[in-house]
Amino acid sequence: METLEKKLIEQVGSLENKFADSDEFKRFQEASKEFDKLVEQGFAKRRGNHLLSATDAHKKSQVWFNAM
């Protein structure tokens, strides 16, 4: 009996082989490499959760302005 992990690995492998010679796939890989270079140079950021976590909230200094 095959595990789910083995089945997924086989499916991903077969799809990789199917699209390996695709021009669109090659363009996507080139664009991904260019984006990685931009991230390294500091011109771009990867998407993700950049919100302040509850555990890091104590590090932020709070300033209150009372405009009266």
N, C-alpha and C positions, 0 to 999 in steps of 0.2 A: 504494500500500500504506500503510495506516494504522499508526502506531506504537502501541505499547501505552499510552503516555502519553495520546494523543488518545482512545483507546477508553475509558480510565478516566475521563477528564474528561467525556466524553459520558455515561457511565453515572451518574456522580455528579450531573451536571446533571439528568438525567431523574429520578433519585430525589429530588432536592431539589424539583423541580416536583411530583412525586407527593405528597409529604408536606407541602408548604408550607401547605396549609389544614387540616391535621390539628390537632385540639385537643390531643392528647397532645404533639405536636411543639412547639406554642406554650407549653405548660406546662413542657416541658423547657428551652426557651430562657429563660423567665422565671426558672426555678430556677438556670440557669447564670449569669444576670446577678446574681442575689442572692448566689450563691456568690462571684462576682468581687468584689462589694462587701465581703463578709466577709474575703476575702484582703487587699484593700486596707487594711482597718481593722485587720488583724493578728489577727483572731479565728480564722482558719483557715489551713491550708497546703495547697497543691496536693500531690498525691501525686507521688512520685518517689524517686529514690535519694538519700537524705540521709546515707548512710554516709560515713565518712572515707575519702577516696581515698588511694592509696599515695603520691601526690605531695604531699599535705598532711599526711602523718603526722608529718613533722618539726616541724610547728607546735604539736603537742600536747605539753604538758609532762607528764612522768610522775612520779608520786609513789608510792613503795613504802612500805607499812607492814609492819613485822615485829612481829607480835604474838607475844610469847613469854611 
